[in-house]
C-alpha cells in the first residue's frame, strides 16, 4: 500500500501540470486494502504529458478545442474573469483572519452582517452552496497566503558581487505575510542594503544607491500586476553591487507593451488594487514614498520609477519580458567618492 500511495502522489506531482494536490488515506474494509484518494476541485485546468483530457463514463478522451476553451474561460485562465476574484478550494470564512479583513469593512458592523459585507467586497465568494475565500481574500486577509496559493510570496536575495553566486550571498529572506506586509518587508530589505555615499562640500551631501520611492513603486507594481494563476514562480528581488532586479510572474496585461508601460493604466488584478488603495502606510514608510496609501494615482508608478532612478544613477531602468515574466532592472547610483 505504501508503494501504491507513493506512485499516485508522484504522478500528481511530476506528471501533471500544474501539480494536483491530493489527500490520501489507507483503509481496511472487508479484508481488503483500499487507498482512498480525494481530489479537491481546482483553480486550474490541468495538463498531462499527452495533453488535456476529460472523463466520459468509464473512459477518458482528449478535449476538443471548443471544450478546452470553455473550461479555460470558466476557470478564468482565459482572462475573461478576473482571477483574483475566483474562489480558492478548501477555504471558508474562517480562512480570513478577522484583524486583517476588518480593514475593509465597517468597524461597527454587526456579527450577522460580516459575511454579507465580505461577499460584497469579494473577499468571500459563493461556489455552489459553499462560501469560499477569494484569491484576493486569501492574499490580503490570511497570515500566510502561500498555504493556499503556492508561491504567492516575495523572495529577496542580496549579493555583494555583480552575479548570482552563493559565495557572495550576504542576505536572503522570503516574505510570506499578507500582500501589504510583503510589500513593506521587501521595501525594508532594500532599505537595509541601500548603501549611502557621502561627500563634503559646503555641506554634507548624501547619495543612496536607489531611490526608495522608486523601489516602493516597483514592488507595489510587481505585487498588483503579477499573474497569481501562474503557480510555478514567485516574485523575486535580487540586489547586486551595481543593480537591483525585480521579477514578476506573468506577461503584460491586455494590450500593454513594454513601450507603453510609462503611459499604461491597465490592471490585471483590479480587486487587489482597490484593496491596497484603502490601506494607510505607517508614517515612516509614508514619508519616504510621499503618499498615504499603498496605491494612489493610477498610471504614475512607472513614471516615478524611471524618472527618480534616472536622476540618481544617470541610467534609465530597463523593463524586459522573459518567458512571460516581467523583469525590471534599476541601476545603482555610483558612489560620490
N, C-alpha and C positions, 0 to 999 in steps of 0.2 A: 504493500500500500504506500509505503514511503516513496518507493521508486515511481509509482504511478503519479502520486501527487507532485513530485519533483518535475516529472515530464510535462504535466499540464501547466505548471507555473512557468516553466522555461518557454513553452510555446507562447503563452500570453505575454511574456516579457521580451522574447527575442524574435518571434516570427510574425508579430502583428504590430502595425504602426498606426496611430500611437499605441503605446503599451496598454493592455487591458487589465485593470485592477480587478482581482477576483478574491472571493473568500471561500476557503475550503474547510471541510470537516469530514473526518473519518468516522464512519458509523458501522455498527454491527447489528444487522436485522435478520431474523430468521436464519441464523447460522451463516449469513452471507456478509462479506466485507463490501461496503459501499463507500464511494467517495462523493460527497455532496459538494457541488460547485455552484456558488452563487455569483452571477454576473450582473452587477448593477447597471441600470441604464446609464449611458454615457453622454457626455457633451459632444463627443466627436464621431465622425464617420471613420471606421477602422478599415485598414487595408492589409490583406495577406500578401505574401510574396508573389501570388498568382493574380492579384487584382482584388476587386470589390465583389463580395458575394452576398446573396440573400437566401434565407431559408424558405423553401416551398414544400410544405408537407414534410416528408421524411428525406427529401433531397435538398441539395443546395445548387444554386445557379448563379452564374456571373450576372451582375446587374447590367441592364441596358443603360445607354447614355441618358435617356429620359428619367429612368428610375434614380440613377445616381445624382442627377441634377436636382430632383425633387427632395431627396433626403439631405443633400448638402444645404439646400435652402432652408429646410426645416430645422437643421442644426446650426443655422446661421453662418456656416463656413463659406457660404456664397456671398457673405457680406450684405444680404438683403435685410437681415435682422441684426440689430446691434448685439454683438457677443457679450458685452459687459452687462446686458440686461437679461441674459439667459439664466436658467436655474442651474444650480450645482447639485449633482446627485449626492444622496446620503447626507443632506443638510436639512435643517429645520430652523424655526425661530430662535431656539436656544443656541444655535451656532453663532449668532450675532451677540457680541458682548455689550451689555447694557451701557457701560460708561462710554463706549465708542459710538453706538447708534443714537444715544441721547443728543449728540451734537447736531443731528439732522432732523429732529422732531421737536414739537413744542414741549418746553420744560414742564409745564403744568398739565400735560396730557394724562387722562385717567388710564389706569391699567388696562381697562377693557378696550380702549381706543388705540393702544400702541400698535397692535398687529395691523390694523387698518392703515395707520399712518405709515408704517414701514412698507406696506404694499403700495401705497400712493407714491412713496419716494423710490419705488422699485428696488429697495434693499431686500425685500421679500417678493417672491413671485408665486403664482399658482401654477402647479403642474398636475393636471387632472384634479383629483380630490386632495392632493397634498399641498402643503405650503412649504416652499424651499427657500433657502437664501439664494440671492442672485450672485453672479460673478462679482459685480461691484460691491454688493453687500459683504461678501467674504473678504474682498481686498481691502475694504475700508473699516470693517467692523469686527474683524477677528484678529486675535493676538498673533497668529502665525498662519497667514493665508496659504503658505506653501503646504500646509497639511492637506488642503483640498485641491489647490491649483498648483500643480507641480512647476517648480522653477519660478514662482512668482515672487522673486526676491532680487536684491541688488548685491552683486559680488564686487568687492573693491580690493585692488592689489596695488601696492606701491613698490616700485623698483628704483634703486639708486642709479642704475645704468640706463642705457637707451634701448635695451631689448628685453624681451621676456626671458629671464634667466633666473632660475631658482637661487643661484649663488648670490644674486643681487636683490633678492626679495627682502624688503625691510618690514613690511606690514601687510596683513591681509585680513579682511573681515567679510562676513556675509550678514546682510541686514534683512531680517525676515518679519518685521512687525507690520502693522497696518501701513498702507502706502504713504501716508503723510509722515509717519515716523521714519520710514525707509528714506524718504527724501532728506529729512533733517539729518539723519545719521550719515548718509553719503556726503552731504554738504560739509558736515563737521570733519569727516575723514579727509576730504580735500583741504579744508582749512588747516588741519593739523600738519599737513605736509606741504603747505603752500609757502615755500621759502621766501623770505623778505630780505632784499639787499638794501643797503643804505649808503648815502654819500653826504658829506658835509660841505655845504657851500655857504650862503648867507645864513641859512638854517638847515636843519637836518631834512633830507629827502629820503623817504622810504618807498620802495617799489616791490610789490609782490610779484610772483611769477604769473599768477592768474587773477583775473577779476572775479571775486566771489559772487558778484551779481550775475555775471555771465554763467558761472558754474551752476548757480541755483537754477537759472532758466533752463540750462541744458538738462539737468537732472529731472526737473518737472516735466519737460517735453518728452524725455525718454519714458517716463512713467505713464504719462497721459496717452501717448501715441503708440505705445508698444502693442503688439498683437498678442493678446493673452490666450488665444486659441492655439498658439504655437508653443507646445509644452516642452519642446526639445532644447530650448535655450533660455537663458536668463539675461537680465540687464547686467552688463559687465563694464566696470570702470577701472581703467588702468592708468596709473601715473608713472611717468618716466622722468629722467633728468631733464629732458627737453620738450616734453609734450604730455598732454592728457588725452586719452582715447575713451570714448563712451559708446558702447554698442547697445542697440535696442532692437529686439526681435521684431520682424515684420517689414514688408515693403511699405512704401509710402501710400497713404490712404487716397482712395478715389483717383482723381486725375492729377494729383500733385506730382511734380517732378523736382529734381534737385535744384534746377534753375529757378523754380517758382517758390522755393521754401520761404524766402525772406518775405514774400507778399501773401502767402497762403494762410487761410484760416480754417482749413478742413481739419476735423477732429474725428479720429477713429472711435474714441470712447467718450461720447458726449456726456453720459451719466457721470462718469468719473470726473470729467472736467467740471461739471456743475457742483459736485460734492466738494472737490478741492477748493473751489472758489468760495465756499462757505466757511472754511476753517481758518481761523486767525493765527498768524505766526506769533511766536513769542517775541518780546521786544528786542532781544539780542540779534536774532536772525533777521527780523523785520527791518531793523535799522541798516543792516549791511546790504540787504537786497532792495531796499527802498520801496517796500509795499507792506500792506496789512494782511493780505491773504495769500495762500499758496498760488492761486491763479487769479489774475485780474484781467488786464487788457488782452483780448484775444488777438493773435496775429503779431504781437510785438516781440515775443520771445526770441525768435531767430535774429531779428534786427539787433537786439541788445547783445546777444552772444557774439555776433560778427563785429559790431561796432566797438564794443568795450574791449574785446580781446585784441582787435587790430591796433587800437590806440596804445595798448600796453606793450604788445610784443612787436608791432610793426608787420605782422603777418596775419593774413585773413584765415580764420578757421576753415577747415575743409569738411564737407559732407560727402560721404561715399556710400554706395549700396553694394553689399557683398552677400550674395545668395539670400535675398530677402531679409537682410539685416542691415539696419542703418547705422553707420559709424560716423561719429563726429570727432575730429581731431582739433584740439585747441593747443596752439604752440605757446611754450613758456617764454616769458619776457627774459631777456638777458640780464645778468647781474649788473648793477650800476658800478660795480668795482672791476 
